[in-house]
Amino acid sequence: VTAEADHNYRQKSATNADRYSLIGSYDVASFGSADVAIKGGVGYLSQRSGSTLPSGYGFIAGAGVSVPVTQKVAATFDYRYDAGQTRVRAQNGNQVLVGVKYSF
């Protein structure tokens, strides 16, 4: 399970929002040292002042690959699709994420 917080700002679409997500993943395959997982979760889009869009909830579905770099650090590559309530439907769509994961 992963908890995430990120900020999205796009002047062209009047988006100024914070996104909070809780995502679970399940490993389905391994290729060498890389693990492939399916992911699903929920997110909350909180609009900041100056934005013309309302706040709301959405569902997240996707897949990801995790490649170990060291014993505790891994590079991650994810694809996700976010589908929200009618009032935040303008934020629906594809996400491609690249990151680093640290395991405790």
A tleap script that builds the chain and sets N, CA, C and O, in Angstrom:
source leaprc.protein.ff14SB
mol = sequence {
  NVAL THR ALA GLU ALA ASP HIE ASN TYR ARG
  GLN LYS SER ALA THR ASN ALA ASP ARG TYR
  SER LEU ILE GLY SER TYR ASP VAL ALA SER
  PHE GLY SER ALA ASP VAL ALA ILE LYS GLY
  GLY VAL GLY TYR LEU SER GLN ARG SER GLY
  SER THR LEU PRO SER GLY TYR GLY PHE ILE
  ALA GLY ALA GLY VAL SER VAL PRO VAL THR
  GLN LYS VAL ALA ALA THR PHE ASP TYR ARG
  TYR ASP ALA GLY GLN THR ARG VAL ARG ALA
  GLN ASN GLY ASN GLN VAL LEU VAL GLY VAL
  LYS TYR SER CPHE
}
set mol.1.N position { 0.851 -1.172 0.000 }
set mol.1.CA position { 0.000 0.000 0.000 }
set mol.1.C position { 0.895 1.233 0.000 }
set mol.1.O position { 1.877 1.302 0.739 }
set mol.2.N position { 0.543 2.201 -0.836 }
set mol.2.CA position { 1.299 3.433 -0.969 }
set mol.2.C position { 0.378 4.622 -0.735 }
set mol.2.O position { -0.734 4.659 -1.261 }
set mol.3.N position { 0.829 5.582 0.042 }
set mol.3.CA position { 0.128 6.851 0.207 }
set mol.3.C position { 0.916 7.898 -0.563 }
set mol.3.O position { 2.138 7.972 -0.442 }
set mol.4.N position { 0.222 8.709 -1.357 }
set mol.4.CA position { 0.893 9.704 -2.191 }
set mol.4.C position { 0.222 11.057 -2.055 }
set mol.4.O position { -0.977 11.153 -1.790 }
set mol.5.N position { 1.017 12.100 -2.242 }
set mol.5.CA position { 0.507 13.464 -2.311 }
set mol.5.C position { 1.288 14.170 -3.403 }
set mol.5.O position { 2.518 14.110 -3.425 }
set mol.6.N position { 0.587 14.837 -4.309 }
set mol.6.CA position { 1.277 15.594 -5.347 }
set mol.6.C position { 0.470 16.826 -5.725 }
set mol.6.O position { -0.721 16.922 -5.429 }
set mol.7.N position { 1.133 17.762 -6.380 }
set mol.7.CA position { 0.500 19.015 -6.786 }
set mol.7.C position { 0.466 19.081 -8.310 }
set mol.7.O position { 1.449 18.757 -8.976 }
set mol.8.N position { -0.657 19.497 -8.845 }
set mol.8.CA position { -0.848 19.608 -10.292 }
set mol.8.C position { -1.206 21.052 -10.621 }
set mol.8.O position { -2.208 21.581 -10.139 }
set mol.9.N position { -0.380 21.678 -11.441 }
set mol.9.CA position { -0.667 23.050 -11.856 }
set mol.9.C position { -0.552 23.160 -13.369 }
set mol.9.O position { 0.505 22.891 -13.941 }
set mol.10.N position { -1.641 23.557 -14.012 }
set mol.10.CA position { -1.651 23.800 -15.455 }
set mol.10.C position { -2.416 25.092 -15.696 }
set mol.10.O position { -3.636 25.138 -15.540 }
set mol.11.N position { -1.705 26.125 -16.073 }
set mol.11.CA position { -2.341 27.417 -16.273 }
set mol.11.C position { -3.347 27.380 -17.413 }
set mol.11.O position { -4.407 27.999 -17.323 }
set mol.12.N position { -3.029 26.660 -18.483 }
set mol.12.CA position { -3.898 26.616 -19.662 }
set mol.12.C position { -5.288 26.060 -19.334 }
set mol.12.O position { -6.288 26.549 -19.859 }
set mol.13.N position { -5.356 25.038 -18.469 }
set mol.13.CA position { -6.649 24.433 -18.139 }
set mol.13.C position { -7.188 24.907 -16.791 }
set mol.13.O position { -8.158 24.342 -16.285 }
set mol.14.N position { -6.580 25.930 -16.206 }
set mol.14.CA position { -7.013 26.498 -14.919 }
set mol.14.C position { -7.001 25.463 -13.807 }
set mol.14.O position { -7.845 25.497 -12.912 }
set mol.15.N position { -6.045 24.542 -13.862 }
set mol.15.CA position { -5.926 23.525 -12.832 }
set mol.15.C position { -4.878 23.943 -11.815 }
set mol.15.O position { -3.736 24.231 -12.174 }
set mol.16.N position { -5.260 23.976 -10.571 }
set mol.16.CA position { -4.351 24.251 -9.468 }
set mol.16.C position { -4.852 23.387 -8.318 }
set mol.16.O position { -5.697 23.818 -7.533 }
set mol.17.N position { -4.325 22.159 -8.221 }
set mol.17.CA position { -4.915 21.194 -7.305 }
set mol.17.C position { -3.866 20.341 -6.606 }
set mol.17.O position { -2.761 20.136 -7.108 }
set mol.18.N position { -4.250 19.853 -5.431 }
set mol.18.CA position { -3.463 18.854 -4.722 }
set mol.18.C position { -4.200 17.530 -4.841 }
set mol.18.O position { -5.422 17.483 -4.699 }
set mol.19.N position { -3.464 16.449 -5.100 }
set mol.19.CA position { -4.057 15.121 -5.213 }
set mol.19.C position { -3.485 14.242 -4.110 }
set mol.19.O position { -2.270 14.162 -3.930 }
set mol.20.N position { -4.376 13.587 -3.378 }
set mol.20.CA position { -3.992 12.654 -2.317 }
set mol.20.C position { -4.516 11.279 -2.708 }
set mol.20.O position { -5.704 11.122 -2.989 }
set mol.21.N position { -3.631 10.281 -2.726 }
set mol.21.CA position { -4.014 8.951 -3.203 }
set mol.21.C position { -3.588 7.868 -2.227 }
set mol.21.O position { -2.577 7.990 -1.536 }
set mol.22.N position { -4.372 6.820 -2.187 }
set mol.22.CA position { -4.035 5.602 -1.450 }
set mol.22.C position { -4.153 4.464 -2.461 }
set mol.22.O position { -5.238 4.179 -2.968 }
set mol.23.N position { -3.012 3.813 -2.747 }
set mol.23.CA position { -2.954 2.826 -3.821 }
set mol.23.C position { -2.378 1.516 -3.307 }
set mol.23.O position { -1.345 1.500 -2.639 }
set mol.24.N position { -3.046 0.434 -3.622 }
set mol.24.CA position { -2.552 -0.892 -3.291 }
set mol.24.C position { -2.025 -1.563 -4.548 }
set mol.24.O position { -2.492 -1.289 -5.653 }
set mol.25.N position { -1.046 -2.449 -4.369 }
set mol.25.CA position { -0.507 -3.156 -5.539 }
set mol.25.C position { -0.342 -4.639 -5.211 }
set mol.25.O position { -0.198 -5.030 -4.053 }
set mol.26.N position { -0.369 -5.445 -6.263 }
set mol.26.CA position { -0.218 -6.886 -6.117 }
set mol.26.C position { 0.721 -7.372 -7.218 }
set mol.26.O position { 0.429 -7.209 -8.403 }
set mol.27.N position { 1.840 -7.964 -6.830 }
set mol.27.CA position { 2.804 -8.478 -7.806 }
set mol.27.C position { 2.201 -9.655 -8.565 }
set mol.27.O position { 1.678 -10.591 -7.961 }
set mol.28.N position { 2.280 -9.600 -9.898 }
set mol.28.CA position { 1.713 -10.663 -10.724 }
set mol.28.C position { 2.754 -11.428 -11.528 }
set mol.28.O position { 2.488 -12.542 -11.979 }
set mol.29.N position { 3.946 -10.842 -11.715 }
set mol.29.CA position { 4.985 -11.521 -12.500 }
set mol.29.C position { 6.348 -10.935 -12.170 }
set mol.29.O position { 6.460 -9.826 -11.648 }
set mol.30.N position { 7.378 -11.705 -12.487 }
set mol.30.CA position { 8.757 -11.246 -12.342 }
set mol.30.C position { 9.504 -11.571 -13.627 }
set mol.30.O position { 9.340 -12.644 -14.208 }
set mol.31.N position { 10.316 -10.634 -14.052 }
set mol.31.CA position { 11.175 -10.819 -15.216 }
set mol.31.C position { 12.589 -10.451 -14.776 }
set mol.31.O position { 12.922 -9.271 -14.663 }
set mol.32.N position { 13.418 -11.464 -14.529 }
set mol.32.CA position { 14.730 -11.200 -13.957 }
set mol.32.C position { 14.547 -10.629 -12.568 }
set mol.32.O position { 13.890 -11.245 -11.729 }
set mol.33.N position { 15.113 -9.469 -12.310 }
set mol.33.CA position { 14.964 -8.844 -10.990 }
set mol.33.C position { 13.790 -7.869 -10.948 }
set mol.33.O position { 13.483 -7.343 -9.878 }
set mol.34.N position { 13.125 -7.612 -12.069 }
set mol.34.CA position { 12.005 -6.670 -12.128 }
set mol.34.C position { 10.701 -7.356 -11.732 }
set mol.34.O position { 10.441 -8.497 -12.116 }
set mol.35.N position { 9.891 -6.644 -10.961 }
set mol.35.CA position { 8.567 -7.123 -10.568 }
set mol.35.C position { 7.500 -6.309 -11.274 }
set mol.35.O position { 7.605 -5.086 -11.360 }
set mol.36.N position { 6.463 -6.986 -11.784 }
set mol.36.CA position { 5.330 -6.333 -12.437 }
set mol.36.C position { 4.129 -6.474 -11.512 }
set mol.36.O position { 3.853 -7.560 -11.003 }
set mol.37.N position { 3.409 -5.359 -11.296 }
set mol.37.CA position { 2.280 -5.367 -10.370 }
set mol.37.C position { 1.072 -4.684 -10.985 }
set mol.37.O position { 1.204 -3.764 -11.793 }
set mol.38.N position { -0.120 -5.151 -10.588 }
set mol.38.CA position { -1.340 -4.421 -10.907 }
set mol.38.C position { -1.637 -3.529 -9.712 }
set mol.38.O position { -1.306 -3.865 -8.575 }
set mol.39.N position { -2.269 -2.377 -9.982 }
set mol.39.CA position { -2.501 -1.398 -8.921 }
set mol.39.C position { -3.920 -0.874 -8.984 }
set mol.39.O position { -4.520 -0.782 -10.055 }
set mol.40.N position { -4.446 -0.532 -7.820 }
set mol.40.CA position { -5.767 0.060 -7.737 }
set mol.40.C position { -5.882 0.871 -6.470 }
set mol.40.O position { -5.221 0.578 -5.474 }
set mol.41.N position { -6.719 1.891 -6.504 }
set mol.41.CA position { -6.882 2.707 -5.315 }
set mol.41.C position { -7.887 3.819 -5.498 }
set mol.41.O position { -8.678 3.828 -6.442 }
set mol.42.N position { -7.836 4.759 -4.567 }
set mol.42.CA position { -8.720 5.918 -4.574 }
set mol.42.C position { -7.876 7.178 -4.417 }
set mol.42.O position { -6.770 7.149 -3.876 }
set mol.43.N position { -8.426 8.270 -4.900 }
set mol.43.CA position { -7.732 9.542 -4.768 }
set mol.43.C position { -8.719 10.659 -4.491 }
set mol.43.O position { -9.903 10.551 -4.807 }
set mol.44.N position { -8.221 11.728 -3.900 }
set mol.44.CA position { -9.022 12.918 -3.648 }
set mol.44.C position { -8.321 14.098 -4.293 }
set mol.44.O position { -7.140 14.334 -4.036 }
set mol.45.N position { -9.025 14.831 -5.119 }
set mol.45.CA position { -8.497 16.005 -5.793 }
set mol.45.C position { -9.030 17.236 -5.056 }
set mol.45.O position { -10.233 17.494 -5.043 }
set mol.46.N position { -8.119 17.987 -4.448 }
set mol.46.CA position { -8.477 19.172 -3.671 }
set mol.46.C position { -8.037 20.410 -4.448 }
set mol.46.O position { -6.841 20.666 -4.587 }
set mol.47.N position { -8.997 21.173 -4.951 }
set mol.47.CA position { -8.679 22.359 -5.738 }
set mol.47.C position { -8.184 23.483 -4.838 }
set mol.47.O position { -8.738 23.722 -3.765 }
set mol.48.N position { -7.144 24.165 -5.280 }
set mol.48.CA position { -6.615 25.320 -4.559 }
set mol.48.C position { -7.305 26.591 -5.038 }
set mol.48.O position { -8.018 26.588 -6.042 }
set mol.49.N position { -7.081 27.675 -4.302 }
set mol.49.CA position { -7.671 28.953 -4.707 }
set mol.49.C position { -7.161 29.352 -6.093 }
set mol.49.O position { -6.012 29.081 -6.441 }
set mol.50.N position { -8.000 29.978 -6.854 }
set mol.50.CA position { -7.641 30.385 -8.206 }
set mol.50.C position { -8.030 29.366 -9.258 }
set mol.50.O position { -7.970 29.657 -10.453 }
set mol.51.N position { -8.432 28.166 -8.829 }
set mol.51.CA position { -8.842 27.131 -9.772 }
set mol.51.C position { -10.325 27.271 -10.054 }
set mol.51.O position { -11.090 27.678 -9.180 }
set mol.52.N position { -10.732 26.939 -11.259 }
set mol.52.CA position { -12.146 27.036 -11.629 }
set mol.52.C position { -12.862 25.691 -11.492 }
set mol.52.O position { -14.053 25.598 -11.788 }
set mol.53.N position { -12.154 24.648 -11.047 }
set mol.53.CA position { -12.747 23.313 -10.952 }
set mol.53.C position { -13.050 22.947 -9.508 }
set mol.53.O position { -12.337 23.382 -8.604 }
set mol.54.N position { -14.116 22.141 -9.265 }
set mol.54.CA position { -14.445 21.711 -7.902 }
set mol.54.C position { -13.553 20.555 -7.444 }
set mol.54.O position { -12.827 19.963 -8.242 }
set mol.55.N position { -13.619 20.247 -6.153 }
set mol.55.CA position { -12.897 19.116 -5.574 }
set mol.55.C position { -13.743 17.857 -5.692 }
set mol.55.O position { -14.956 17.934 -5.887 }
set mol.56.N position { -13.094 16.677 -5.573 }
set mol.56.CA position { -13.850 15.434 -5.627 }
set mol.56.C position { -12.973 14.208 -5.558 }
set mol.56.O position { -11.747 14.306 -5.508 }
set mol.57.N position { -13.623 13.029 -5.556 }
set mol.57.CA position { -12.955 11.741 -5.428 }
set mol.57.C position { -12.869 11.027 -6.766 }
set mol.57.O position { -13.632 11.310 -7.690 }
set mol.58.N position { -11.920 10.090 -6.856 }
set mol.58.CA position { -11.793 9.293 -8.067 }
set mol.58.C position { -11.194 7.933 -7.768 }
set mol.58.O position { -10.641 7.705 -6.692 }
set mol.59.N position { -11.311 7.034 -8.735 }
set mol.59.CA position { -10.729 5.710 -8.642 }
set mol.59.C position { -9.510 5.632 -9.552 }
set mol.59.O position { -9.469 6.283 -10.596 }
set mol.60.N position { -8.525 4.844 -9.160 }
set mol.60.CA position { -7.282 4.715 -9.907 }
set mol.60.C position { -7.047 3.237 -10.197 }
set mol.60.O position { -7.184 2.396 -9.309 }
set mol.61.N position { -6.693 2.923 -11.444 }
set mol.61.CA position { -6.347 1.558 -11.838 }
set mol.61.C position { -5.129 1.620 -12.740 }
set mol.61.O position { -4.983 2.562 -13.519 }
set mol.62.N position { -4.248 0.625 -12.644 }
set mol.62.CA position { -3.077 0.642 -13.505 }
set mol.62.C position { -2.152 -0.528 -13.274 }
set mol.62.O position { -2.528 -1.543 -12.688 }
set mol.63.N position { -0.924 -0.359 -13.750 }
set mol.63.CA position { 0.112 -1.384 -13.620 }
set mol.63.C position { 1.453 -0.689 -13.442 }
set mol.63.O position { 1.618 0.476 -13.804 }
set mol.64.N position { 2.409 -1.420 -12.878 }
set mol.64.CA position { 3.721 -0.827 -12.669 }
set mol.64.C position { 4.827 -1.855 -12.686 }
set mol.64.O position { 4.596 -3.053 -12.528 }
set mol.65.N position { 6.043 -1.356 -12.884 }
set mol.65.CA position { 7.244 -2.191 -12.863 }
set mol.65.C position { 8.189 -1.595 -11.842 }
set mol.65.O position { 8.379 -0.380 -11.796 }
set mol.66.N position { 8.781 -2.448 -11.025 }
set mol.66.CA position { 9.753 -2.034 -10.021 }
set mol.66.C position { 11.058 -2.786 -10.282 }
set mol.66.O position { 11.077 -4.015 -10.340 }
set mol.67.N position { 12.152 -2.025 -10.439 }
set mol.67.CA position { 13.455 -2.613 -10.734 }
set mol.67.C position { 14.415 -2.258 -9.595 }
set mol.67.O position { 14.695 -1.077 -9.387 }
set mol.68.N position { 14.926 -3.243 -8.854 }
set mol.68.CA position { 15.834 -2.948 -7.751 }
set mol.68.C position { 17.134 -2.298 -8.226 }
set mol.68.O position { 17.725 -2.709 -9.224 }
set mol.69.N position { 17.562 -1.272 -7.485 }
set mol.69.CA position { 18.836 -0.611 -7.741 }
set mol.69.C position { 19.835 -1.033 -6.661 }
set mol.69.O position { 20.991 -1.337 -6.954 }
set mol.70.N position { 19.372 -1.046 -5.414 }
set mol.70.CA position { 20.130 -1.580 -4.278 }
set mol.70.C position { 19.166 -2.438 -3.474 }
set mol.70.O position { 18.035 -2.672 -3.901 }
set mol.71.N position { 19.606 -2.906 -2.317 }
set mol.71.CA position { 18.749 -3.768 -1.494 }
set mol.71.C position { 17.492 -3.026 -1.018 }
set mol.71.O position { 16.442 -3.649 -0.859 }
set mol.72.N position { 17.578 -1.722 -0.792 }
set mol.72.CA position { 16.444 -0.963 -0.271 }
set mol.72.C position { 15.856 0.060 -1.256 }
set mol.72.O position { 14.798 0.629 -0.986 }
set mol.73.N position { 16.513 0.297 -2.370 }
set mol.73.CA position { 16.063 1.307 -3.336 }
set mol.73.C position { 15.702 0.637 -4.655 }
set mol.73.O position { 16.415 -0.244 -5.136 }
set mol.74.N position { 14.572 1.073 -5.238 }
set mol.74.CA position { 14.137 0.547 -6.533 }
set mol.74.C position { 13.646 1.685 -7.413 }
set mol.74.O position { 13.090 2.663 -6.912 }
set mol.75.N position { 13.845 1.565 -8.716 }
set mol.75.CA position { 13.274 2.489 -9.694 }
set mol.75.C position { 11.883 1.973 -10.045 }
set mol.75.O position { 11.686 0.768 -10.201 }
set mol.76.N position { 10.923 2.876 -10.169 }
set mol.76.CA position { 9.550 2.479 -10.470 }
set mol.76.C position { 9.051 3.171 -11.732 }
set mol.76.O position { 9.393 4.321 -12.006 }
set mol.77.N position { 8.240 2.452 -12.488 }
set mol.77.CA position { 7.616 2.955 -13.707 }
set mol.77.C position { 6.163 2.515 -13.671 }
set mol.77.O position { 5.885 1.315 -13.657 }
set mol.78.N position { 5.234 3.455 -13.657 }
set mol.78.CA position { 3.813 3.143 -13.527 }
set mol.78.C position { 2.992 3.768 -14.643 }
set mol.78.O position { 3.321 4.833 -15.165 }
set mol.79.N position { 1.906 3.071 -14.997 }
set mol.79.CA position { 0.851 3.629 -15.833 }
set mol.79.C position { -0.424 3.552 -15.001 }
set mol.79.O position { -0.705 2.527 -14.381 }
set mol.80.N position { -1.192 4.637 -14.987 }
set mol.80.CA position { -2.455 4.654 -14.249 }
set mol.80.C position { -3.524 5.371 -15.058 }
set mol.80.O position { -3.240 6.247 -15.874 }
set mol.81.N position { -4.762 4.969 -14.804 }
set mol.81.CA position { -5.904 5.699 -15.343 }
set mol.81.C position { -6.727 6.171 -14.161 }
set mol.81.O position { -7.050 5.385 -13.270 }
set mol.82.N position { -7.064 7.440 -14.148 }
set mol.82.CA position { -7.822 8.050 -13.060 }
set mol.82.C position { -9.209 8.400 -13.574 }
set mol.82.O position { -9.333 9.111 -14.571 }
set mol.83.N position { -10.265 7.910 -12.905 }
set mol.83.CA position { -11.650 8.205 -13.280 }
set mol.83.C position { -12.376 8.736 -12.052 }
set mol.83.O position { -12.537 8.019 -11.064 }
set mol.84.N position { -12.816 9.996 -12.111 }
set mol.84.CA position { -13.402 10.632 -10.937 }
set mol.84.C position { -14.880 10.896 -11.051 }
set mol.84.O position { -15.530 10.560 -12.041 }
set mol.85.N position { -15.396 11.518 -9.989 }
set mol.85.CA position { -16.787 11.920 -9.945 }
set mol.85.C position { -17.076 12.877 -11.103 }
set mol.85.O position { -16.159 13.442 -11.699 }
set mol.86.N position { -18.350 13.048 -11.406 }
set mol.86.CA position { -18.755 13.916 -12.506 }
set mol.86.C position { -18.158 15.314 -12.366 }
set mol.86.O position { -17.730 15.902 -13.360 }
set mol.87.N position { -18.123 15.846 -11.165 }
set mol.87.CA position { -17.636 17.221 -10.982 }
set mol.87.C position { -16.132 17.373 -11.183 }
set mol.87.O position { -15.653 18.492 -11.368 }
set mol.88.N position { -15.369 16.266 -11.152 }
set mol.88.CA position { -13.920 16.344 -11.414 }
set mol.88.C position { -13.547 15.549 -12.666 }
set mol.88.O position { -12.380 15.211 -12.866 }
set mol.89.N position { -14.520 15.257 -13.490 }
set mol.89.CA position { -14.298 14.468 -14.696 }
set mol.89.C position { -13.274 15.105 -15.632 }
set mol.89.O position { -12.632 14.399 -16.409 }
set mol.90.N position { -13.114 16.415 -15.570 }
set mol.90.CA position { -12.125 17.091 -16.415 }
set mol.90.C position { -10.704 16.629 -16.100 }
set mol.90.O position { -9.804 16.804 -16.920 }
set mol.91.N position { -10.496 16.049 -14.934 }
set mol.91.CA position { -9.177 15.566 -14.524 }
set mol.91.C position { -8.980 14.078 -14.819 }
set mol.91.O position { -7.913 13.533 -14.536 }
set mol.92.N position { -9.997 13.409 -15.388 }
set mol.92.CA position { -9.862 11.998 -15.752 }
set mol.92.C position { -8.778 11.833 -16.799 }
set mol.92.O position { -8.543 12.728 -17.610 }
set mol.93.N position { -8.121 10.684 -16.775 }
set mol.93.CA position { -7.177 10.430 -17.846 }
set mol.93.C position { -6.002 9.586 -17.444 }
set mol.93.O position { -5.941 9.022 -16.351 }
set mol.94.N position { -5.063 9.520 -18.373 }
set mol.94.CA position { -3.879 8.691 -18.227 }
set mol.94.C position { -2.796 9.415 -17.447 }
set mol.94.O position { -2.650 10.634 -17.529 }
set mol.95.N position { -2.038 8.628 -16.686 }
set mol.95.CA position { -0.879 9.137 -15.960 }
set mol.95.C position { 0.276 8.180 -16.186 }
set mol.95.O position { 0.103 6.963 -16.111 }
set mol.96.N position { 1.446 8.720 -16.461 }
set mol.96.CA position { 2.661 7.927 -16.538 }
set mol.96.C position { 3.601 8.495 -15.490 }
set mol.96.O position { 3.900 9.689 -15.495 }
set mol.97.N position { 4.072 7.633 -14.586 }
set mol.97.CA position { 4.902 8.091 -13.487 }
set mol.97.C position { 6.222 7.331 -13.451 }
set mol.97.O position { 6.267 6.126 -13.702 }
set mol.98.N position { 7.280 8.041 -13.139 }
set mol.98.CA position { 8.599 7.466 -12.943 }
set mol.98.C position { 9.052 7.912 -11.560 }
set mol.98.O position { 8.927 9.087 -11.216 }
set mol.99.N position { 9.577 6.982 -10.762 }
set mol.99.CA position { 9.940 7.359 -9.405 }
set mol.99.C position { 10.992 6.461 -8.796 }
set mol.99.O position { 11.549 5.575 -9.443 }
set mol.100.N position { 11.242 6.726 -7.523 }
set mol.100.CA position { 12.187 5.941 -6.727 }
set mol.100.C position { 11.455 5.493 -5.482 }
set mol.100.O position { 10.760 6.279 -4.838 }
set mol.101.N position { 11.617 4.214 -5.143 }
set mol.101.CA position { 10.963 3.649 -3.958 }
set mol.101.C position { 12.029 3.239 -2.963 }
set mol.101.O position { 13.016 2.597 -3.321 }
set mol.102.N position { 11.821 3.618 -1.706 }
set mol.102.CA position { 12.725 3.217 -0.633 }
set mol.102.C position { 11.956 2.292 0.294 }
set mol.102.O position { 10.884 2.657 0.777 }
set mol.103.N position { 12.480 1.108 0.550 }
set mol.103.CA position { 11.830 0.136 1.435 }
set mol.103.C position { 12.479 0.171 2.813 }
set mol.103.O position { 13.704 0.161 2.934 }
set mol.104.N position { 11.651 0.213 3.840 }
set mol.104.CA position { 12.155 0.231 5.218 }
set mol.104.C position { 12.388 -1.160 5.718 }
set mol.104.O position { 12.812 -1.342 6.859 }
savepdb mol mol.pdb
quit
